[in-house]
């Protein structure tokens, strides 16, 4: 398995980061994509540092929509330099989140457009965060030509119709521990009906720990529970689901054949 989206470069893991990576390895996780995205460039740098230190870890760089108000020309310039790094496999996470008002819709939209343009210049896929904003996020993605690079809508929690729209644009869907919750909306239907080659599994650690760890700090080892639930929904063996989603992740982010964690 590959955990296609985690934040183990943050302070929540400062006391046991090496142990977290080792537990992931023992749980059958062969690779991690660490997300460098916040209002602080140090999180982008720390994601790259982790990727430089371990050939089974890769990084992304961007600014989360919650922090879009922090964006400036100098921030964009620094992130674009980082995006050229050989261990950076995507731009993001970026996108729109209208559920919270940490940054205004206008600030979020401006940042989102800039990161799509950056991804196109760097020819790297996008990692998108979209909550309560699919119509606007889709419209901007189409206006800015995001289909040219593709990417993943991470932690997808939209409707079946919204899933179909993203799939039609060439994007993948990232599935988190929410799929294990009793209240998971239309996600089980989305997981059941999406093309297998467009599904990724992720933890979004330290957030959204799956059942039976719900309410605890999430970590990459727990991606196994996400994989098991997706396999159950699709009527597949866990090993087959794990292999398929790993292939999808490697293909989307052009990871090649790299050594396992450890």
Order of alpha helices (4+ residues) and beta strands (2+ residues): beta-alpha-beta-alpha-beta-alpha-beta-alpha-beta-alpha-beta-alpha-beta-alpha-beta-alpha-alpha
